[in-house]
Amino acid sequence: NFGATLREDFLFNIWRMGTRQIVRGEKAIGGPYAYVIDLSAQHDPTATVEFLRTFRKGGVEIRQADAVFSAGGKQYPNRTYVIGPQAFRPYVIDLMEPKQYPDRRQYPGGPPEPPYDMTGYELGLQMGVKADRITDPFPLPPRVVDEIPPAFREPFGIGDAFKLSRRANMAARAVTRLFKAGARVSVDESGDFVVQGVARDVVERATADLGVPVGAGIRPSRQPRALRAPRVGLYRSHLANMDEGWTRWVLEQYEFPYRTLTDTDIRGGDLTGLDIILFPDEAEDRILNGHRAGTMPPEYVGGIGGEGAAALKRFDESGGWMYAWDGAADFAISTFGLPLRNTVRNVPPEEFFIPGSLVNLDTRPESVLAAGMPER
């Protein structure tokens, strides 16, 4: 009844808000006139395509140039993307502009006032996308795109060895496909993937829709480091865990096969056939103890317990790897007696407060562990 009674008000106000934002965008009020994203200037064009597709899912209008153009005193090539004035402009600015969370206290001298959710959700920063802020108006490309195609790449030549650049985040997804196709994959001295043992058309099918650049006729390094498809186990406790769901989603997005491990599975000790066990963010006591007896049916009571911890130690001693992050790192430190200390464990928020903030990380791209990454 409310919607039916006020339908004209709703529709008019939606139009009015959208029109007001278009006008503010045309005058560059509260943000730039446009963001210009040149695929050829990106460290990883595949991540930039993923970024643009995410914006399209959110209803953001994106334009693409069909010819060379100038904006902000700089010349851009054709195929450059532009996000200009539009009705959803506040949403765009929210995901693009860096923000500084204020130092607000719940009371004088008290703990910080927490945000509703997180303080850092700027998608461009998270995905390493280089977007130029243009404050002065310029003629926008006339073509609005509905679908964002894969990143443009040069056709690769002939040969029986192929190199996939680690700069492309989607190269990991391509490699999982190539493993399934029977390819031999190794890592050369630069950290890039070298693919052998499959025909050119197999490599083409695995990489074309991802936009991953491929070099052909590559001579592998003298001592390439052979890889094999990792056999992944993902821990899922009987307690609800959002981070486990997000981790599962990432594995599925990159087409990694995995096996779900419950508390019961780990207590049973059968971890054979696995190379890696992932422990998403979860508090140490929740992992160890789970639901209390009497609060759930017996099969869902208890965590991994002492039996599970012993099984994980045996897995580690036999050559397995365990990855734990955030709260689960405390569990790993104590279970394995690691010579590490969580320096902010139990530190009050008055002393340490980082609620979902974004931080810079300096890397050493010459290291095989950071191969393909930018320096920051």
TAURUR-V657058 format. One record per residue. N is the residue number from 1. SS is DSSP state (A for helix, B for strand, O for the rest). PHI is phi in whole degrees, -180 to 180 (NA if undefined). OMEGA is omega in whole degrees, 0 to 359 (none if undefined). Layout:
BEGIN
N:SS:PHI:OMEGA / N:SS:PHI:OMEGA
END
This chain:
BEGIN
1:O:NA:180 / 2:A:-62:180 / 3:A:-65:180 / 4:A:-69:182 / 5:A:-68:186 / 6:O:-109:185 / 7:A:-60:180 / 8:A:-68:178 / 9:A:-65:179 / 10:A:-60:183 / 11:A:-63:181 / 12:A:-66:182 / 13:A:-69:175 / 14:A:-62:178 / 15:A:-63:184 / 16:A:-67:179 / 17:A:-64:180 / 18:A:-63:180 / 19:A:-65:180 / 20:A:-63:180 / 21:A:-70:176 / 22:A:-63:179 / 23:A:-65:178 / 24:A:-63:178 / 25:A:-66:180 / 26:A:-65:178 / 27:O:-99:180 / 28:O:55:178 / 29:O:-90:177 / 30:O:74:180 / 31:O:168:181 / 32:O:-75:174 / 33:O:-69:183 / 34:B:-157:170 / 35:B:-111:180 / 36:B:-112:185 / 37:B:-125:181 / 38:O:-96:182 / 39:A:-59:183 / 40:A:-70:181 / 41:A:-99:185 / 42:O:-89:173 / 43:O:-65:180 / 44:O:-136:180 / 45:A:-61:180 / 46:A:-67:177 / 47:A:-69:179 / 48:A:-67:176 / 49:A:-63:178 / 50:A:-62:177 / 51:A:-60:182 / 52:A:-65:178 / 53:A:-65:177 / 54:A:-65:177 / 55:A:-63:180 / 56:A:-64:177 / 57:A:-61:179 / 58:O:-85:178 / 59:O:83:180 / 60:O:-77:178 / 61:O:-80:180 / 62:B:-125:178 / 63:B:-112:177 / 64:B:-134:183 / 65:O:-78:175 / 66:O:-103:180 / 67:O:-154:177 / 68:O:-63:178 / 69:B:-147:180 / 70:B:-119:177 / 71:B:-156:179 / 72:O:60:180 / 73:O:76:182 / 74:B:-131:180 / 75:B:-98:182 / 76:B:-122:181 / 77:O:-79:173 / 78:O:-65:186 / 79:O:74:176 / 80:O:-70:180 / 81:B:-98:181 / 82:B:-135:173 / 83:B:-111:187 / 84:O:-110:180 / 85:O:-56:181 / 86:O:-166:184 / 87:O:-66:182 / 88:O:-94:185 / 89:A:-58:179 / 90:A:-59:178 / 91:A:-65:179 / 92:A:-62:181 / 93:A:-62:179 / 94:A:-59:182 / 95:A:-89:185 / 96:A:-113:188 / 97:O:-89:176 / 98:O:-61:181 / 99:O:-127:178 / 100:O:-114:182 / 101:O:-71:185 / 102:O:-74:176 / 103:O:-87:180 / 104:O:-107:183 / 105:B:-108:178 / 106:O:-66:173 / 107:O:-162:183 / 108:O:-53:181 / 109:O:79:183 / 110:O:-90:180 / 111:O:-71:179 / 112:B:-63:175 / 113:O:-79:185 / 114:O:-73:176 / 115:O:-75:177 / 116:O:-60:183 / 117:O:-133:180 / 118:O:-129:178 / 119:O:-98:183 / 120:O:-128:177 / 121:O:-140:180 / 122:O:-76:189 / 123:A:-64:179 / 124:A:-62:178 / 125:A:-69:182 / 126:A:-65:186 / 127:O:-101:176 / 128:O:68:182 / 129:O:-93:177 / 130:O:-94:179 / 131:O:-124:179 / 132:B:-86:177 / 133:B:-85:180 / 134:B:-110:183 / 135:O:-91:182 / 136:O:-90:179 / 137:O:-60:175 / 138:O:-149:180 / 139:O:-64:181 / 140:O:-74:174 / 141:O:-56:185 / 142:O:-73:188 / 143:O:-88:174 / 144:B:-95:184 / 145:B:-102:175 / 146:O:-93:181 / 147:O:-115:177 / 148:O:-101:181 / 149:O:-73:176 / 150:O:-58:179 / 151:O:-59:179 / 152:O:-67:179 / 153:O:-140:178 / 154:O:-71:176 / 155:O:-63:183 / 156:O:-95:187 / 157:O:-81:184 / 158:O:-101:180 / 159:O:146:181 / 160:O:-111:174 / 161:B:-131:186 / 162:B:-129:180 / 163:B:-110:176 / 164:B:-111:183 / 165:O:-69:176 / 166:O:-75:175 / 167:O:-64:181 / 168:O:-85:179 / 169:O:-58:182 / 170:O:-72:176 / 171:A:-62:178 / 172:A:-63:179 / 173:A:-67:178 / 174:A:-63:181 / 175:A:-66:177 / 176:A:-62:177 / 177:A:-66:183 / 178:A:-69:174 / 179:A:-59:181 / 180:A:-65:179 / 181:O:-86:177 / 182:O:92:182 / 183:O:-74:169 / 184:B:-97:183 / 185:B:-124:177 / 186:B:-136:178 / 187:B:-118:181 / 188:O:-88:186 / 189:O:-65:178 / 190:O:-87:181 / 191:O:92:179 / 192:O:-79:178 / 193:B:-82:173 / 194:B:-117:185 / 195:B:-113:178 / 196:B:-140:174 / 197:O:87:176 / 198:O:-134:182 / 199:O:-75:181 / 200:A:-56:184 / 201:A:-66:176 / 202:A:-67:178 / 203:A:-64:179 / 204:A:-61:181 / 205:A:-65:183 / 206:A:-75:189 / 207:A:-117:190 / 208:A:-60:184 / 209:A:-74:179 / 210:A:-94:181 / 211:O:73:181 / 212:O:-77:178 / 213:O:-69:183 / 214:B:-128:172 / 215:B:-106:181 / 216:B:-116:182 / 217:O:68:183 / 218:O:-80:173 / 219:O:-92:181 / 220:O:-60:178 / 221:O:-64:186 / 222:O:-64:180 / 223:O:-128:180 / 224:O:-67:179 / 225:B:-93:184 / 226:B:-70:176 / 227:B:-115:168 / 228:O:-141:182 / 229:O:-61:181 / 230:O:-70:176 / 231:O:-96:194 / 232:B:-104:170 / 233:B:-113:181 / 234:B:-118:181 / 235:B:-73:175 / 236:O:-133:181 / 237:O:-73:177 / 238:O:-77:172 / 239:O:-88:180 / 240:O:-62:184 / 241:O:-140:182 / 242:A:-64:183 / 243:A:-65:175 / 244:A:-63:178 / 245:A:-64:178 / 246:A:-66:179 / 247:A:-65:177 / 248:A:-60:180 / 249:A:-63:179 / 250:A:-63:179 / 251:A:-58:181 / 252:A:-70:178 / 253:A:-62:181 / 254:O:-97:171 / 255:O:64:174 / 256:O:-81:171 / 257:O:-70:181 / 258:B:-153:178 / 259:B:-122:179 / 260:B:-78:179 / 261:B:-117:177 / 262:O:-92:175 / 263:A:-56:181 / 264:A:-62:180 / 265:A:-61:183 / 266:A:-72:176 / 267:A:-61:179 / 268:A:-68:173 / 269:O:82:181 / 270:O:-89:180 / 271:O:-113:179 / 272:O:-67:179 / 273:O:80:179 / 274:O:-119:173 / 275:O:-101:189 / 276:B:-137:172 / 277:B:-121:181 / 278:B:-99:176 / 279:B:-117:178 / 280:O:-67:182 / 281:O:-55:175 / 282:O:-164:183 / 283:O:-66:184 / 284:A:-57:183 / 285:A:-68:177 / 286:A:-67:179 / 287:A:-65:185 / 288:A:-75:192 / 289:A:-110:178 / 290:O:57:178 / 291:B:-71:175 / 292:O:-72:177 / 293:O:-59:180 / 294:O:92:180 / 295:O:-94:182 / 296:O:-146:171 / 297:O:-56:188 / 298:A:-53:183 / 299:A:-70:180 / 300:A:-111:183 / 301:B:-97:177 / 302:O:84:176 / 303:O:-94:180 / 304:O:-78:176 / 305:A:62:180 / 306:A:-66:179 / 307:A:-63:181 / 308:A:-66:178 / 309:A:-62:178 / 310:A:-66:179 / 311:A:-65:178 / 312:A:-67:177 / 313:A:-64:178 / 314:A:-64:178 / 315:A:-61:180 / 316:A:-65:183 / 317:A:-67:179 / 318:O:-89:175 / 319:O:107:179 / 320:O:-77:179 / 321:B:-115:174 / 322:B:-126:178 / 323:B:-113:178 / 324:B:-131:180 / 325:O:-141:181 / 326:O:55:184 / 327:A:-60:181 / 328:A:-67:178 / 329:A:-64:177 / 330:A:-61:178 / 331:A:-62:181 / 332:A:-65:182 / 333:A:-61:183 / 334:A:-77:183 / 335:A:-66:184 / 336:A:-98:181 / 337:O:59:185 / 338:O:-72:178 / 339:O:-79:181 / 340:O:-131:178 / 341:O:-140:174 / 342:O:-79:189 / 343:O:-71:180 / 344:O:-114:178 / 345:O:-67:179 / 346:O:65:175 / 347:O:-78:183 / 348:O:-67:182 / 349:O:-63:176 / 350:O:-63:182 / 351:O:-103:181 / 352:O:-145:187 / 353:O:-146:182 / 354:O:-142:187 / 355:O:-80:178 / 356:O:68:180 / 357:O:-86:176 / 358:O:-97:179 / 359:O:-126:175 / 360:O:-85:178 / 361:O:-128:175 / 362:O:-90:183 / 363:O:-121:172 / 364:O:-119:185 / 365:O:-59:179 / 366:O:-73:176 / 367:O:-79:180 / 368:A:-63:179 / 369:A:-70:182 / 370:A:-114:183 / 371:O:-56:178 / 372:O:88:182 / 373:O:-84:170 / 374:O:-72:182 / 375:O:-68:176 / 376:O:-137:none
END
